[in-house]
């Protein structure tokens, strides 16, 4: 279910109001975690972060997503794959990595279902983060999108696909059952 920026803002504000009320009542900045009830300390600092990361040298990756393609980089010397792509090879300091379109076939190595989310992720439904071994021989870590979360298990065949991330609406990559 997609939510607008206003709705997300509203959820965050509601949560902050709830925390403030509890703090007044309890005399301590401690709130119960929604699902487990475990105590959480609420830091008094309120931060808003938006990271800006230079991506000039891996722009092809983002252009690829828009075309429905997923690229990794590969070191021509050592043959090591980098995903998400890196511009330089940390193993041999080579700056001329090759672009390789990922076949997208893989197998789940391990996964976890996230149902206790950080504040900046509360507007998403519960999600699964998985590590998959791709047929090229490298591992990737990303969200696994599925209608049947109970059927996810290690060894399950998956494919890597481009989908829009909602509610933000930008192209990203996901694993899904093959
Ligand atoms: Zn290298």
Backbone and ligand atoms as CSV (ligand in chain L), in Angstrom:
chain,resi,resn,atom,element,x,y,z
A,1,UNK,N,N,0.851,-1.193,0.000
A,1,UNK,CA,C,0.000,0.000,0.000
A,1,UNK,C,C,0.890,1.248,0.000
A,2,UNK,N,N,0.733,2.058,-0.994
A,2,UNK,CA,C,1.566,3.262,-1.098
A,2,UNK,C,C,1.032,4.365,-0.196
A,3,UNK,N,N,1.944,5.077,0.408
A,3,UNK,CA,C,1.546,6.187,1.261
A,3,UNK,C,C,2.179,7.465,0.751
A,4,UNK,N,N,1.457,8.543,0.912
A,4,UNK,CA,C,2.008,9.810,0.456
A,4,UNK,C,C,2.985,10.332,1.494
A,5,UNK,N,N,3.769,11.293,1.075
A,5,UNK,CA,C,4.736,11.917,1.977
A,5,UNK,C,C,4.016,12.518,3.192
A,6,UNK,N,N,2.828,13.076,2.950
A,6,UNK,CA,C,2.049,13.675,4.053
A,6,UNK,C,C,1.652,12.601,5.067
A,7,UNK,N,N,1.248,11.431,4.547
A,7,UNK,CA,C,0.834,10.344,5.450
A,7,UNK,C,C,2.011,9.843,6.290
A,8,UNK,N,N,3.181,9.753,5.648
A,8,UNK,CA,C,4.377,9.310,6.366
A,8,UNK,C,C,4.701,10.322,7.463
A,9,UNK,N,N,4.664,11.606,7.080
A,9,UNK,CA,C,4.925,12.702,8.020
A,9,UNK,C,C,3.970,12.607,9.213
A,10,UNK,N,N,2.701,12.287,8.898
A,10,UNK,CA,C,1.670,12.177,9.925
A,10,UNK,C,C,1.973,11.017,10.885
A,11,UNK,N,N,2.414,9.883,10.329
A,11,UNK,CA,C,2.750,8.715,11.152
A,11,UNK,C,C,3.894,9.045,12.109
A,12,UNK,N,N,4.903,9.723,11.577
A,12,UNK,CA,C,6.064,10.078,12.398
A,12,UNK,C,C,5.638,11.051,13.497
A,13,UNK,N,N,4.826,12.036,13.126
A,13,UNK,CA,C,4.374,13.023,14.116
A,13,UNK,C,C,3.518,12.396,15.204
A,14,UNK,N,N,2.668,11.450,14.791
A,14,UNK,CA,C,1.833,10.745,15.768
A,14,UNK,C,C,2.700,9.985,16.762
A,15,UNK,N,N,3.719,9.348,16.208
A,15,UNK,CA,C,4.616,8.563,17.051
A,15,UNK,C,C,5.353,9.469,18.032
A,16,UNK,N,N,5.827,10.620,17.547
A,16,UNK,CA,C,6.555,11.551,18.414
A,16,UNK,C,C,5.642,12.094,19.518
A,17,UNK,N,N,4.376,12.335,19.164
A,17,UNK,CA,C,3.413,12.844,20.145
A,17,UNK,C,C,3.167,11.797,21.239
A,18,UNK,N,N,3.045,10.552,20.794
A,18,UNK,CA,C,2.841,9.424,21.705
A,18,UNK,C,C,4.014,9.321,22.679
A,19,UNK,N,N,5.223,9.468,22.157
A,19,UNK,CA,C,6.428,9.414,22.991
A,19,UNK,C,C,6.426,10.551,24.011
A,20,UNK,N,N,6.071,11.752,23.548
A,20,UNK,CA,C,6.065,12.904,24.452
A,20,UNK,C,C,5.061,12.716,25.581
A,21,UNK,N,N,3.886,12.166,25.252
A,21,UNK,CA,C,2.874,11.936,26.281
A,21,UNK,C,C,3.343,10.920,27.311
A,22,UNK,N,N,3.934,9.824,26.798
A,22,UNK,CA,C,4.458,8.800,27.711
A,22,UNK,C,C,5.527,9.361,28.630
A,23,UNK,N,N,6.396,10.189,28.054
A,23,UNK,CA,C,7.476,10.771,28.835
A,23,UNK,C,C,6.922,11.638,29.960
A,24,UNK,N,N,5.851,12.381,29.656
A,24,UNK,CA,C,5.219,13.235,30.673
A,24,UNK,C,C,4.633,12.367,31.783
A,25,UNK,N,N,3.949,11.297,31.381
A,25,UNK,CA,C,3.292,10.423,32.361
A,25,UNK,C,C,4.287,9.634,33.204
A,26,UNK,N,N,5.302,9.107,32.559
A,26,UNK,CA,C,6.230,8.198,33.235
A,26,UNK,C,C,7.387,8.928,33.902
A,27,UNK,N,N,7.676,10.117,33.434
A,27,UNK,CA,C,8.815,10.846,33.974
A,27,UNK,C,C,10.147,10.332,33.466
A,28,UNK,N,N,10.092,9.466,32.471
A,28,UNK,CA,C,11.327,8.934,31.872
A,28,UNK,C,C,11.140,8.845,30.357
A,29,UNK,N,N,12.195,9.083,29.582
A,29,UNK,CA,C,12.064,8.972,28.118
A,29,UNK,C,C,12.162,7.512,27.660
A,30,UNK,N,N,11.293,6.681,28.237
A,30,UNK,CA,C,11.319,5.255,27.884
A,30,UNK,C,C,9.927,4.841,27.389
A,31,UNK,N,N,9.916,4.172,26.220
A,31,UNK,CA,C,8.640,3.714,25.649
A,31,UNK,C,C,8.732,2.218,25.360
A,32,UNK,N,N,7.579,1.526,25.415
A,32,UNK,CA,C,7.631,0.097,25.064
A,32,UNK,C,C,7.719,-0.089,23.553
A,33,UNK,N,N,8.522,-1.042,23.130
A,33,UNK,CA,C,8.586,-1.392,21.720
A,33,UNK,C,C,7.231,-1.979,21.337
A,34,UNK,N,N,6.729,-1.562,20.171
A,34,UNK,CA,C,5.359,-1.866,19.770
A,34,UNK,C,C,4.995,-3.356,19.847
A,35,UNK,N,N,5.881,-4.232,19.359
A,35,UNK,CA,C,5.524,-5.649,19.284
A,35,UNK,C,C,5.997,-6.464,20.470
A,36,UNK,N,N,7.194,-6.162,20.984
A,36,UNK,CA,C,7.746,-6.989,22.065
A,36,UNK,C,C,7.459,-6.399,23.446
A,37,UNK,N,N,7.182,-5.082,23.493
A,37,UNK,CA,C,6.962,-4.427,24.775
A,37,UNK,C,C,8.264,-4.112,25.509
A,38,UNK,N,N,9.390,-4.468,24.925
A,38,UNK,CA,C,10.684,-4.194,25.560
A,38,UNK,C,C,10.917,-2.683,25.642
A,39,UNK,N,N,11.549,-2.245,26.755
A,39,UNK,CA,C,11.750,-0.794,26.902
A,39,UNK,C,C,12.768,-0.232,25.913
A,40,UNK,N,N,12.409,0.926,25.337
A,40,UNK,CA,C,13.312,1.622,24.421
A,40,UNK,C,C,13.595,3.013,24.993
A,41,UNK,N,N,14.840,3.370,25.057
A,41,UNK,CA,C,15.230,4.719,25.472
A,41,UNK,C,C,15.052,5.657,24.288
A,42,UNK,N,N,14.380,6.772,24.505
A,42,UNK,CA,C,14.182,7.731,23.417
A,42,UNK,C,C,15.204,8.844,23.559
A,43,UNK,N,N,16.124,8.896,22.637
A,43,UNK,CA,C,17.137,9.944,22.683
A,43,UNK,C,C,16.456,11.304,22.494
A,44,UNK,N,N,16.929,12.304,23.205
A,44,UNK,CA,C,16.286,13.625,23.125
A,44,UNK,C,C,16.589,14.344,21.820
A,45,UNK,N,N,17.678,13.936,21.154
A,45,UNK,CA,C,18.014,14.608,19.893
A,45,UNK,C,C,17.055,14.152,18.803
A,46,UNK,N,N,16.610,15.085,18.007
A,46,UNK,CA,C,15.761,14.727,16.887
A,46,UNK,C,C,16.527,15.088,15.626
A,47,UNK,N,N,16.778,14.081,14.810
A,47,UNK,CA,C,17.603,14.336,13.633
A,47,UNK,C,C,16.842,14.045,12.362
A,48,UNK,N,N,17.140,14.816,11.367
A,48,UNK,CA,C,16.631,14.525,10.035
A,48,UNK,C,C,17.829,14.404,9.114
A,49,UNK,N,N,18.011,13.217,8.557
A,49,UNK,CA,C,19.184,12.958,7.738
A,49,UNK,C,C,18.779,12.654,6.314
A,50,UNK,N,N,19.509,13.205,5.398
A,50,UNK,CA,C,19.344,12.852,3.995
A,50,UNK,C,C,20.758,12.758,3.437
A,51,UNK,N,N,21.179,11.572,3.097
A,51,UNK,CA,C,22.546,11.414,2.607
A,51,UNK,C,C,22.633,11.770,1.134
A,52,UNK,N,N,23.701,12.432,0.769
A,52,UNK,CA,C,23.985,12.708,-0.633
A,52,UNK,C,C,25.309,12.018,-0.951
A,53,UNK,N,N,25.258,11.064,-1.858
A,53,UNK,CA,C,26.427,10.231,-2.124
A,53,UNK,C,C,26.831,10.383,-3.598
A,54,UNK,N,N,28.074,10.754,-3.860
A,54,UNK,CA,C,28.495,10.919,-5.262
A,54,UNK,C,C,28.436,9.576,-6.014
A,55,UNK,N,N,27.779,9.560,-7.174
A,55,UNK,CA,C,27.627,8.294,-7.913
A,55,UNK,C,C,28.046,8.432,-9.376
A,56,UNK,N,N,28.776,9.498,-9.679
A,56,UNK,CA,C,29.147,9.761,-11.079
A,56,UNK,C,C,29.760,8.531,-11.751
A,57,UNK,N,N,30.672,7.847,-11.049
A,57,UNK,CA,C,31.407,6.758,-11.685
A,57,UNK,C,C,30.616,5.443,-11.717
A,58,UNK,N,N,29.459,5.416,-11.073
A,58,UNK,CA,C,28.623,4.205,-11.185
A,58,UNK,C,C,27.230,4.554,-11.724
A,59,UNK,N,N,27.170,5.674,-12.459
A,59,UNK,CA,C,25.880,6.144,-12.972
A,59,UNK,C,C,25.230,5.111,-13.899
A,60,UNK,N,N,26.064,4.342,-14.593
A,60,UNK,CA,C,25.530,3.324,-15.505
A,60,UNK,C,C,24.589,2.359,-14.774
A,61,UNK,N,N,24.889,2.095,-13.504
A,61,UNK,CA,C,24.030,1.219,-12.713
A,61,UNK,C,C,22.610,1.788,-12.635
A,62,UNK,N,N,22.511,3.087,-12.373
A,62,UNK,CA,C,21.192,3.723,-12.232
A,62,UNK,C,C,20.487,3.850,-13.581
A,63,UNK,N,N,21.263,4.158,-14.636
A,63,UNK,CA,C,20.680,4.203,-15.978
A,63,UNK,C,C,20.129,2.828,-16.342
A,64,UNK,N,N,20.850,1.783,-15.933
A,64,UNK,CA,C,20.423,0.406,-16.194
A,64,UNK,C,C,19.089,0.107,-15.529
A,65,UNK,N,N,18.951,0.515,-14.256
A,65,UNK,CA,C,17.699,0.256,-13.522
A,65,UNK,C,C,16.502,0.831,-14.277
A,66,UNK,N,N,16.698,2.016,-14.831
A,66,UNK,CA,C,15.602,2.666,-15.553
A,66,UNK,C,C,15.196,1.869,-16.781
A,67,UNK,N,N,16.181,1.117,-17.333
A,67,UNK,CA,C,15.888,0.274,-18.511
A,67,UNK,C,C,15.521,-1.151,-18.112
A,68,UNK,N,N,15.416,-1.397,-16.805
A,68,UNK,CA,C,15.061,-2.744,-16.349
A,68,UNK,C,C,16.245,-3.695,-16.319
A,69,UNK,N,N,17.465,-3.142,-16.366
A,69,UNK,CA,C,18.670,-3.989,-16.353
A,69,UNK,C,C,19.442,-3.777,-15.047
A,70,UNK,N,N,20.096,-4.846,-14.599
A,70,UNK,CA,C,20.866,-4.751,-13.368
A,70,UNK,C,C,22.329,-5.069,-13.666
A,71,UNK,N,N,23.177,-4.110,-13.357
A,71,UNK,CA,C,24.599,-4.260,-13.640
A,71,UNK,C,C,25.420,-4.411,-12.370
A,72,UNK,N,N,26.456,-5.226,-12.476
A,72,UNK,CA,C,27.497,-5.299,-11.445
A,72,UNK,C,C,28.783,-4.801,-12.105
A,73,UNK,N,N,29.821,-4.596,-11.315
A,73,UNK,CA,C,31.138,-4.371,-11.915
A,73,UNK,C,C,32.007,-5.589,-11.591
A,74,UNK,N,N,33.023,-5.791,-12.420
A,74,UNK,CA,C,33.901,-6.943,-12.233
A,74,UNK,C,C,35.341,-6.517,-12.479
A,75,UNK,N,N,36.201,-6.989,-11.624
A,75,UNK,CA,C,37.628,-6.690,-11.774
A,75,UNK,C,C,38.211,-7.568,-12.875
A,76,UNK,N,N,38.795,-6.956,-13.928
A,76,UNK,CA,C,39.331,-7.758,-15.032
A,76,UNK,C,C,40.575,-8.554,-14.625
A,77,UNK,N,N,41.217,-8.113,-13.551
A,77,UNK,CA,C,42.439,-8.803,-13.105
A,77,UNK,C,C,42.089,-10.029,-12.261
A,78,UNK,N,N,41.244,-9.802,-11.259
A,78,UNK,CA,C,40.947,-10.881,-10.306
A,78,UNK,C,C,39.610,-11.568,-10.593
A,79,UNK,N,N,38.789,-10.975,-11.441
A,79,UNK,CA,C,37.503,-11.583,-11.757
A,79,UNK,C,C,36.453,-11.435,-10.662
A,80,UNK,N,N,36.736,-10.594,-9.653
A,80,UNK,CA,C,35.802,-10.424,-8.537
A,80,UNK,C,C,34.634,-9.528,-8.975
A,81,UNK,N,N,33.413,-9.948,-8.599
A,81,UNK,CA,C,32.227,-9.134,-8.885
A,81,UNK,C,C,31.956,-8.182,-7.732
A,82,UNK,N,N,31.447,-7.006,-8.052
A,82,UNK,CA,C,31.015,-6.062,-7.018
A,82,UNK,C,C,29.566,-5.680,-7.249
A,83,UNK,N,N,28.758,-5.941,-6.219
A,83,UNK,CA,C,27.346,-5.578,-6.303
A,83,UNK,C,C,26.835,-5.219,-4.919
A,84,UNK,N,N,26.229,-4.025,-4.754
A,84,UNK,CA,C,26.093,-2.983,-5.768
A,84,UNK,C,C,27.470,-2.607,-6.336
A,85,UNK,N,N,27.496,-2.132,-7.580
A,85,UNK,CA,C,28.763,-1.915,-8.249
A,85,UNK,C,C,29.666,-0.898,-7.553
A,86,UNK,N,N,30.959,-1.176,-7.595
A,86,UNK,CA,C,31.948,-0.218,-7.116
A,86,UNK,C,C,32.743,0.263,-8.317
A,87,UNK,N,N,33.274,1.465,-8.200
A,87,UNK,CA,C,34.056,2.024,-9.301
A,87,UNK,C,C,35.495,1.518,-9.264
A,88,UNK,N,N,36.000,1.215,-8.066
A,88,UNK,CA,C,37.386,0.771,-7.927
A,88,UNK,C,C,37.422,-0.609,-7.276
A,89,UNK,N,N,38.450,-1.374,-7.618
A,89,UNK,CA,C,38.609,-2.696,-7.018
A,89,UNK,C,C,39.439,-2.586,-5.736
A,90,UNK,N,N,38.833,-2.857,-4.575
A,90,UNK,CA,C,39.602,-2.760,-3.334
A,90,UNK,C,C,40.699,-3.826,-3.242
A,91,UNK,N,N,40.582,-4.895,-4.034
A,91,UNK,CA,C,41.583,-5.965,-3.962
A,91,UNK,C,C,42.885,-5.569,-4.661
A,92,UNK,N,N,42.785,-4.900,-5.832
A,92,UNK,CA,C,44.026,-4.570,-6.543
A,92,UNK,C,C,44.103,-3.094,-6.942
A,93,UNK,N,N,43.168,-2.281,-6.450
A,93,UNK,CA,C,43.152,-0.840,-6.708
A,93,UNK,C,C,42.936,-0.474,-8.180
A,94,UNK,N,N,42.492,-1.431,-8.965
A,94,UNK,CA,C,42.209,-1.167,-10.375
A,94,UNK,C,C,41.021,-0.216,-10.492
A,95,UNK,N,N,41.179,0.803,-11.365
A,95,UNK,CA,C,40.093,1.772,-11.550
A,95,UNK,C,C,39.255,1.469,-12.786
A,96,UNK,N,N,39.647,0.460,-13.536
A,96,UNK,CA,C,38.954,0.196,-14.800
A,96,UNK,C,C,38.147,-1.090,-14.743
A,97,UNK,N,N,37.158,-1.100,-13.847
A,97,UNK,CA,C,36.345,-2.305,-13.724
A,97,UNK,C,C,35.403,-2.426,-14.921
A,98,UNK,N,N,35.045,-3.674,-15.235
A,98,UNK,CA,C,34.129,-3.919,-16.357
A,98,UNK,C,C,32.692,-3.885,-15.858
A,99,UNK,N,N,31.785,-3.420,-16.708
A,99,UNK,CA,C,30.351,-3.491,-16.403
A,99,UNK,C,C,29.806,-4.807,-16.939
A,100,UNK,N,N,29.071,-5.514,-16.090
A,100,UNK,CA,C,28.513,-6.801,-16.489
A,100,UNK,C,C,27.037,-6.819,-16.126
A,101,UNK,N,N,26.181,-7.136,-17.088
A,101,UNK,CA,C,24.758,-7.251,-16.757
A,101,UNK,C,C,24.554,-8.547,-15.975
A,102,UNK,N,N,23.873,-8.434,-14.836
A,102,UNK,CA,C,23.651,-9.591,-13.971
A,102,UNK,C,C,22.550,-10.465,-14.575
A,103,UNK,N,N,22.776,-11.791,-14.605
A,103,UNK,CA,C,21.764,-12.694,-15.170
A,103,UNK,C,C,20.501,-12.694,-14.312
A,104,UNK,N,N,20.695,-12.547,-13.019
A,104,UNK,CA,C,19.540,-12.429,-12.132
A,104,UNK,C,C,19.042,-13.732,-11.551
A,105,UNK,N,N,19.796,-14.832,-11.769
A,105,UNK,CA,C,19.363,-16.113,-11.201
A,105,UNK,C,C,20.144,-16.388,-9.930
A,106,UNK,N,N,19.419,-16.757,-8.884
A,106,UNK,CA,C,20.110,-17.005,-7.626
A,106,UNK,C,C,19.365,-17.947,-6.716
A,107,UNK,N,N,19.941,-18.129,-5.546
A,107,UNK,CA,C,19.401,-19.063,-4.558
A,107,UNK,C,C,19.581,-18.436,-3.180
A,108,UNK,N,N,18.536,-18.508,-2.355
A,108,UNK,CA,C,18.608,-17.908,-1.017
A,108,UNK,C,C,19.625,-18.652,-0.142
A,109,UNK,N,N,20.534,-17.891,0.457
A,109,UNK,CA,C,21.444,-18.472,1.439
A,109,UNK,C,C,20.840,-18.331,2.830
A,110,UNK,N,N,20.368,-17.125,3.114
A,110,UNK,CA,C,19.750,-16.874,4.413
A,110,UNK,C,C,18.861,-15.633,4.304
A,111,UNK,N,N,17.989,-15.450,5.271
A,111,UNK,CA,C,17.072,-14.309,5.206
A,111,UNK,C,C,16.562,-13.996,6.603
A,112,UNK,N,N,15.985,-12.810,6.745
A,112,UNK,CA,C,15.331,-12.465,8.003
A,112,UNK,C,C,14.124,-11.585,7.712
A,113,UNK,N,N,13.063,-11.805,8.488
A,113,UNK,CA,C,11.864,-10.989,8.316
A,113,UNK,C,C,11.922,-9.848,9.324
A,114,UNK,N,N,11.804,-8.629,8.816
A,114,UNK,CA,C,11.895,-7.455,9.687
A,114,UNK,C,C,10.491,-7.008,10.072
A,115,UNK,N,N,10.130,-7.221,11.337
A,115,UNK,CA,C,8.825,-6.719,11.765
A,115,UNK,C,C,8.944,-5.694,12.893
A,116,UNK,N,N,10.172,-5.444,13.346
A,116,UNK,CA,C,10.402,-4.335,14.264
A,116,UNK,C,C,11.293,-3.356,13.506
A,117,UNK,N,N,10.660,-2.296,12.988
A,117,UNK,CA,C,11.354,-1.433,12.047
A,117,UNK,C,C,11.870,-0.155,12.685
A,118,UNK,N,N,12.994,0.358,12.165
A,118,UNK,CA,C,13.430,1.677,12.636
A,118,UNK,C,C,12.425,2.746,12.192
A,119,UNK,N,N,12.442,3.856,12.907
A,119,UNK,CA,C,11.458,4.929,12.655
A,119,UNK,C,C,11.414,5.343,11.183
A,120,UNK,N,N,12.596,5.373,10.548
A,120,UNK,CA,C,12.637,5.825,9.155
A,120,UNK,C,C,12.053,4.793,8.184
A,121,UNK,N,N,11.696,3.607,8.705
A,121,UNK,CA,C,11.126,2.559,7.840
A,121,UNK,C,C,9.709,2.174,8.272
A,122,UNK,N,N,9.128,2.933,9.193
A,122,UNK,CA,C,7.831,2.504,9.725
A,122,UNK,C,C,6.701,2.554,8.701
A,123,UNK,N,N,6.914,3.289,7.614
A,123,UNK,CA,C,5.839,3.385,6.623
A,123,UNK,C,C,5.837,2.206,5.650
A,124,UNK,N,N,6.803,1.281,5.789
A,124,UNK,CA,C,6.780,0.093,4.933
A,124,UNK,C,C,6.079,-1.053,5.652
A,125,UNK,N,N,5.386,-1.910,4.879
A,125,UNK,CA,C,4.884,-3.145,5.495
A,125,UNK,C,C,6.102,-3.979,5.941
A,126,UNK,N,N,5.887,-4.985,6.808
A,126,UNK,CA,C,6.991,-5.853,7.216
A,126,UNK,C,C,7.695,-6.369,5.958
A,127,UNK,N,N,9.012,-6.479,6.017
A,127,UNK,CA,C,9.745,-6.876,4.821
A,127,UNK,C,C,10.791,-7.930,5.148
A,128,UNK,N,N,11.237,-8.603,4.093
A,128,UNK,CA,C,12.248,-9.650,4.252
A,128,UNK,C,C,13.546,-9.173,3.625
A,129,UNK,N,N,14.627,-9.306,4.361
A,129,UNK,CA,C,15.961,-9.025,3.825
A,129,UNK,C,C,16.646,-10.372,3.626
A,130,UNK,N,N,17.179,-10.583,2.425
A,130,UNK,CA,C,17.782,-11.884,2.130
A,130,UNK,C,C,19.181,-11.725,1.554
A,131,UNK,N,N,19.972,-12.761,1.733
A,131,UNK,CA,C,21.255,-12.862,1.032
A,131,UNK,C,C,21.107,-14.006,0.048
A,132,UNK,N,N,21.409,-13.727,-1.224
A,132,UNK,CA,C,21.287,-14.761,-2.250
A,132,UNK,C,C,22.634,-14.953,-2.941
A,133,UNK,N,N,22.882,-16.188,-3.331
A,133,UNK,CA,C,24.062,-16.525,-4.123
A,133,UNK,C,C,23.632,-16.486,-5.575
A,134,UNK,N,N,24.259,-15.624,-6.360
A,134,UNK,CA,C,23.873,-15.512,-7.753
A,134,UNK,C,C,24.644,-16.527,-8.608
A,135,UNK,N,N,24.099,-16.825,-9.782
A,135,UNK,CA,C,24.706,-17.880,-10.614
A,135,UNK,C,C,26.127,-17.507,-11.057
A,136,UNK,N,N,26.439,-16.202,-11.067
A,136,UNK,CA,C,27.802,-15.775,-11.429
A,136,UNK,C,C,28.806,-16.058,-10.304
A,137,UNK,N,N,28.268,-16.376,-9.097
A,137,UNK,CA,C,29.175,-16.722,-8.006
A,137,UNK,C,C,29.423,-15.625,-6.994
A,138,UNK,N,N,28.586,-14.581,-6.983
A,138,UNK,CA,C,28.726,-13.566,-5.935
A,138,UNK,C,C,27.421,-13.480,-5.148
A,139,UNK,N,N,27.526,-12.935,-3.941
A,139,UNK,CA,C,26.345,-12.824,-3.078
A,139,UNK,C,C,25.765,-11.421,-3.138
A,140,UNK,N,N,24.448,-11.339,-3.018
A,140,UNK,CA,C,23.858,-10.019,-2.883
A,140,UNK,C,C,22.932,-9.993,-1.675
A,141,UNK,N,N,22.807,-8.812,-1.113
A,141,UNK,CA,C,21.931,-8.591,0.036
A,141,UNK,C,C,20.864,-7.613,-0.410
A,142,UNK,N,N,19.600,-8.009,-0.350
A,142,UNK,CA,C,18.560,-7.032,-0.658
A,142,UNK,C,C,17.194,-7.512,-0.183
A,143,UNK,N,N,16.187,-6.675,-0.395
A,143,UNK,CA,C,14.836,-7.019,0.013
A,143,UNK,C,C,14.300,-8.130,-0.877
A,144,UNK,N,N,13.562,-9.031,-0.272
A,144,UNK,CA,C,12.911,-10.109,-1.009
A,144,UNK,C,C,11.423,-9.793,-1.042
A,145,UNK,N,N,10.916,-9.649,-2.242
A,145,UNK,CA,C,9.518,-9.284,-2.402
A,145,UNK,C,C,8.702,-10.531,-2.720
A,146,UNK,N,N,7.713,-10.844,-1.872
A,146,UNK,CA,C,6.903,-12.043,-2.098
A,146,UNK,C,C,5.525,-11.914,-1.450
A,147,UNK,N,N,4.542,-12.587,-2.071
A,147,UNK,CA,C,3.191,-12.627,-1.485
A,147,UNK,C,C,3.098,-13.741,-0.448
A,148,UNK,N,N,4.098,-14.644,-0.463
A,148,UNK,CA,C,4.049,-15.796,0.435
A,148,UNK,C,C,5.282,-15.849,1.333
A,149,UNK,N,N,5.368,-14.922,2.290
A,149,UNK,CA,C,6.566,-14.852,3.143
A,149,UNK,C,C,6.837,-16.134,3.921
A,150,UNK,N,N,5.779,-16.907,4.217
A,150,UNK,CA,C,5.977,-18.140,4.999
A,150,UNK,C,C,6.666,-19.245,4.195
A,151,UNK,N,N,6.702,-19.080,2.865
A,151,UNK,CA,C,7.304,-20.124,2.031
A,151,UNK,C,C,8.784,-19.874,1.732
A,152,UNK,N,N,9.289,-18.746,2.215
A,152,UNK,CA,C,10.704,-18.429,1.952
A,152,UNK,C,C,11.590,-19.340,2.789
A,153,UNK,N,N,12.576,-19.947,2.142
A,153,UNK,CA,C,13.527,-20.776,2.893
A,153,UNK,C,C,14.881,-20.822,2.182
A,154,UNK,N,N,15.946,-21.141,2.932
A,154,UNK,CA,C,17.254,-21.258,2.297
A,154,UNK,C,C,17.206,-22.293,1.174
A,155,UNK,N,N,17.898,-22.007,0.088
A,155,UNK,CA,C,17.904,-22.924,-1.046
A,155,UNK,C,C,16.844,-22.584,-2.076
A,156,UNK,N,N,15.897,-21.698,-1.705
A,156,UNK,CA,C,14.836,-21.327,-2.639
A,156,UNK,C,C,15.420,-20.566,-3.834
A,157,UNK,N,N,14.934,-20.909,-5.034
A,157,UNK,CA,C,15.391,-20.216,-6.244
A,157,UNK,C,C,14.739,-18.842,-6.317
A,158,UNK,N,N,15.571,-17.863,-6.607
A,158,UNK,CA,C,15.061,-16.490,-6.704
A,158,UNK,C,C,15.616,-15.821,-7.956
A,159,UNK,N,N,14.974,-14.735,-8.340
A,159,UNK,CA,C,15.560,-13.919,-9.404
A,159,UNK,C,C,15.624,-12.470,-8.929
A,160,UNK,N,N,16.575,-11.784,-9.514
A,160,UNK,CA,C,16.792,-10.389,-9.174
A,160,UNK,C,C,16.076,-9.542,-10.216
A,161,UNK,N,N,15.184,-8.668,-9.763
A,161,UNK,CA,C,14.376,-7.900,-10.709
A,161,UNK,C,C,14.382,-6.410,-10.347
A,162,UNK,N,N,14.054,-5.600,-11.331
A,162,UNK,CA,C,13.903,-4.158,-11.103
A,162,UNK,C,C,12.439,-3.877,-10.830
A,163,UNK,N,N,12.184,-3.185,-9.737
A,163,UNK,CA,C,10.813,-2.776,-9.409
A,163,UNK,C,C,10.862,-1.383,-8.822
A,164,UNK,N,N,9.747,-0.707,-8.881
A,164,UNK,CA,C,9.698,0.597,-8.219
A,164,UNK,C,C,9.527,0.393,-6.726
A,165,UNK,N,N,10.284,1.152,-5.961
A,165,UNK,CA,C,10.105,1.094,-4.524
A,165,UNK,C,C,9.021,2.084,-4.147
A,166,UNK,N,N,8.007,1.570,-3.480
A,166,UNK,CA,C,6.875,2.418,-3.085
A,166,UNK,C,C,6.913,2.652,-1.583
A,167,UNK,N,N,6.476,3.815,-1.075
A,167,UNK,CA,C,5.775,4.842,-1.833
A,167,UNK,C,C,6.693,5.825,-2.551
A,168,UNK,N,N,8.014,5.665,-2.461
A,168,UNK,CA,C,8.913,6.677,-3.020
A,168,UNK,C,C,8.836,6.726,-4.548
A,169,UNK,N,N,8.624,5.544,-5.163
A,169,UNK,CA,C,8.382,5.514,-6.606
A,169,UNK,C,C,9.617,5.419,-7.481
A,170,UNK,N,N,10.816,5.233,-6.894
A,170,UNK,CA,C,12.005,5.140,-7.755
A,170,UNK,C,C,12.349,3.677,-8.039
A,171,UNK,N,N,13.119,3.468,-9.123
A,171,UNK,CA,C,13.498,2.113,-9.512
A,171,UNK,C,C,14.555,1.565,-8.564
A,172,UNK,N,N,14.351,0.326,-8.140
A,172,UNK,CA,C,15.333,-0.334,-7.295
A,172,UNK,C,C,15.358,-1.813,-7.659
A,173,UNK,N,N,16.175,-2.580,-6.989
A,173,UNK,CA,C,16.256,-4.003,-7.310
A,173,UNK,C,C,15.756,-4.831,-6.117
A,174,UNK,N,N,15.094,-5.918,-6.444
A,174,UNK,CA,C,14.534,-6.809,-5.436
A,174,UNK,C,C,14.778,-8.244,-5.848
A,175,UNK,N,N,14.811,-9.112,-4.844
A,175,UNK,CA,C,14.741,-10.539,-5.137
A,175,UNK,C,C,13.271,-10.914,-5.106
A,176,UNK,N,N,12.903,-11.897,-5.913
A,176,UNK,CA,C,11.561,-12.460,-5.808
A,176,UNK,C,C,11.647,-13.954,-6.135
A,177,UNK,N,N,10.662,-14.747,-5.687
A,177,UNK,CA,C,10.699,-16.181,-5.992
A,177,UNK,C,C,10.778,-16.410,-7.497
A,178,UNK,N,N,11.623,-17.356,-7.920
A,178,UNK,CA,C,11.824,-17.596,-9.360
A,178,UNK,C,C,10.656,-18.397,-9.937
L,1,ZN,ZN,ZN,40.929,-6.119,-8.820
